[in-house]
């Protein structure tokens, strides 16, 4: 089954549907990536902070050496962590070493909130301890270092993650030598971020969705008993029953129908295959209208730990907390 692709600003094709590796434990993540590749996934999303890139790199090396799947046929993303703003080159080279790759198709600034690597520990105690936070000029400095790695061929494209419209506007004001290829953010019917999606489309920035299912496995810091359950939403479930598919497949198909990239993670072989089957789902106009009419607004990944001592969680999102 061919995966639909979107063309990035650098002309590269990125498969719309990708496989995520966040919260996948060591000794499990490698096998899940192998299963994903064997079952048709051609977009793998990684990050240094996930702590599992070395294991994934072993899988890449084995699969690409076998030759059944070529390196150039797999789109691989990784991300610069918030502790590494001051050592972009070293961080990127470590990721390349761990993943056993010569280049990355896409490298993202993971979050726009810098922390002091000598002071910060997760979660910060007290609130804001070691958090430097967002500074537009610092993001520009990091971008300049990433541009050098593009020029050297270590990165094919660069982008950002968890950036609001306001923060993107700050970066777009800079004289960029390499354009912003991507903004990876939480996107689902409870957090559709329509304004941000429209802004990115206008500026040729490809949107990629994480937490398309509402991230049921998110860390305890991000969980509350009052959080709504996206996959239990009555509209989602009714559309699933109508098409005889799972609620997860409905939510994944919704994201793909919006023409954004969509990342989904699992370590269960049955679910890895079932999720990929979302590519066969054709939601009708009525289905999309119904899903887009959902009024519940909830951000599952608030990044509450990134607040400075003076900030509230809403301040991190520049008015788009529940967009």
N, C-alpha and C positions, 0 to 999 in steps of 0.2 A: 504494500500500500504506500503510494507516494505521499510524502508529507508536503503540504503547501508551504511555499516559501515567501518571504518578504524581502525586498531589496533594500539594503542599507544605503546610507548616503555615500559610502565608498564604492558602491556598485556590487558588493558581495551579496550573495543569497544566504539568508538565514532561515532555516526551517522554522516554521511558525510554532510548532509544538515541540517542546523540549523536556528533558528529564532533569529534575532537580536533585541535589545531593545534600541540602541542609538537613541537619538533625538525623542523618543516616550514620549509624555507629560504625566504628572500625570493625573489621572482620565480617561486616555485613554489606557495607557500601560497595565494595569492589564487585561482589557477585551481582548486586542489583544493577550496577552500570553495565556489566557484561550481559545480563539478561535484557536490559533495555536495548543495547546495540543489536543483539541477536534478534530482537523482535521489531526492529525497524526504526527505532529512535535514531536521529542523526544530529541532535542538538543536545549537548550536555553542559549543564550549568554548575560551576564549581566556585569555591572561594577559599582563600587561605585560612580564614577564621573557622571554617567548618572542621578543620583538624583532620581531614581525611584525604587530602590531595595525593599523598604518597601512595596510598593503597589504590586510588583511582589510576594513578600513573602506571602502576604495575599492570593493570588491566589494559590500558591504552597500548602499552608497549607490546604485550602479548598479542592483542588483536591486530594491531597494525603490522606486526612482524609476520603473522600468519598470512596476511595479504588478502583475506576475504573481504575485509573492509579497509578502504584506504584512508589515510589521515586526512587528505584533502576533501573527503566526502563527509567528514564529521565536523560540525561547527562547535567549537569549544570556547566557553566563557570562563573567566575568573575575575576576582575582585581584589582591589587594594583595601586593606583593613585600616580602621581609624587610628591605630597606633603607628602606622607606617607612612604617614604624610611626609615625614622628614627623610625617608629612605625608599623612594619610589623604585629606583633601579634595583636595589638589593631585594626588595619585596617581590618584584616581578620576576627577577632571575631565580629566586627561590621557588616560586610557583612553577616556573618552567622546568626547573630541575625535578621537583616533586612529581609533576605530571608527565615527565619524560618527553617533553615537547620542544621543538625548535621555535615555535611561535604560538600565539593565541589569536583566535579569530576576533575576540572582543575582550577588552579589559575595562572594568568599571571602577569608579570611585564608589566604594560600597555604601558609604553614608556621608552626608555633608558635615558631620560633627566630629571634629578632631579631639583626641584625648592625649594626655601626657603619658608616654609609654613608661616613664619611670615612676609614676605615681598612681595611675589608674588601675583599678582592679574591678572585676565584674561580679555582682553589681556594685556600684560605688556607694560607699558608706563613709561619712554622711552623704546625702544627696549632692551631686555635682562634684564630688571629690575627684580631682584629676581630669575633669571634663573641661576642655578648652572651648568647645562648641563650634558654631558656624562663623566663619569669617570669609567673605567673598574673595578678598585678596589672597588668602591662603589656598583656596580652591584653584585660583588662577595659577599660582605657583606649582601646585601639584599637576595641573593640566599641562603646563610647559614641560615638565619632566616626562609625562606620559607621551607627549608629542615626539620627544627625542627617541623614544623606544619604537614608535611607529616608523620614524625615518630610518631606524636601524633594522627594520624588518622583524623585530621581536613581537610586535603587535600589528594586526591588520586594521583594527578599528578600536576606538576608545569611546567611552560613554560614562554614564552616571547611574546611580541607583538611589531611590528614596529622596529624590529632588522634587521640590514643589515648583509651581509655576514661577514664583518669585525668585527662587534660587537659580532656576534655569535662565531667567531673564538677566540676572547678574552675570552669569557665565557668558551668555550670548553677547553682552556688551563688550567683552574682551575681543581683541583682534586675534581670533583663533586661526592657527595654521592648519589644524586638523579639526574638522567639524564634529559636533556631538552626534554620535551614531545612535545612541540608545538611552532610554531612561527606564530602568527596571523598578517597578513599584507594585504595591498591593493593589490588585484589581479583581473585583467580583461584584455581583449584584448588590451587595450591602456596602461596597466601597467602589463605586463605578468611576469616580473621578472624571466625570465627563468634560469639565473645563480643562483639566490637565491633558486629557487625551486629545482634545481639539487643538490646544496650544502646540503640543508636540507634532501633531500632523501638519499644522501650518508651517512649522519650522524644520520639517523633514527629519524629525527625531523619532525613531521607531520605539514604540512602547512594548514592553514585555511585562507580563503579569506574573507575580508570585502570589502564593496563597489564594489560588482561584477557587479552592474548596472551603475557604474560611479557616484554613490551617488548624485542624483539630488537634494536631500534635505539637502545637506551639509551646514554648517554655512556660513554666509556672508563673514567672514574672509578668507574663502577658495574659494570664488567664484570670477570669472572675466568674463566679457562679451565675451571675446575671447576664453573661455574654449570650447573644442569640446564636442558635445553631443553624447555619446557612443551609446545610444539606437536609435539614428537617423543615425547611420553609415550605408552606403549603403550595405555593405556586410552582416551585422547583419540583416538588414531588408529583404534582398533577401532570406536569409536562413529561416527567420521567415515565409515569404510568401510561400516558397517551402513546408514547413512542416505544414502550416496553424496553426501556434502558434504565441505567442507574442515575440517581441524582448527580453523582460525580460527572457522568458523561454529559448531562445537561449543562452543568456549569462550565465544563471545559469547552463544549461546543459554543456556548454563549461568548466566551472570550475569543475564540477563533473567528466567529461570525463578525465580531467587532474589528477584525483585521489586526489585532494585537498579537504579539507573541504570547504563548502561555506555557508556564512551567508547572509540571506536576511530579511529585516525588512519591515513591513507594519502595519498600524492600520485599514486597509480597509478589511473587511471580504472576499469580492470577490477576492481581490489581494492575500490575505493570502492563499486562496484555489488555485488560479491560479498558484502562485509561486510554491506551493507544487507539482503541476502537472508536473513540470519540470522533476520529477523522471521518468516519462513515455517517455520522449523525448530521442530518440536514434540518435544522430548526426552521420553522416557518416564520413568516412575518408576524403572524399572531403570537407565536411563541416568544419572539423577541420583544414585541410590544408588552406582553404580560411580564416578562422578566425585568424589562426596563421600567415597569410601573411599580415595582416593589419600593415601598416607602422606607423600610428599615435602613438606617445608616449606622454602620459600625466598622471601625478599623481594628483588625485583630492584632496587628503588629504595630504598636504605638511608639516603639523605641523609647520607652519611658526612662530608661537608664541614661539616655543621652542629654537629659536636662542639666543645665548649669544650676547652681544654687539659687539663682533668681528666677528661673523659668518654671512654668507649668507645662504639662504635656502638650496642650493645645499650641503653645508658642513654637514648638518644633515644626509645626505644619503650616504656618503662615495663613491661617484661616481655612485650610483645606483638610482639617482633621476628620471631618465627617462629610467630605464632598462626594 
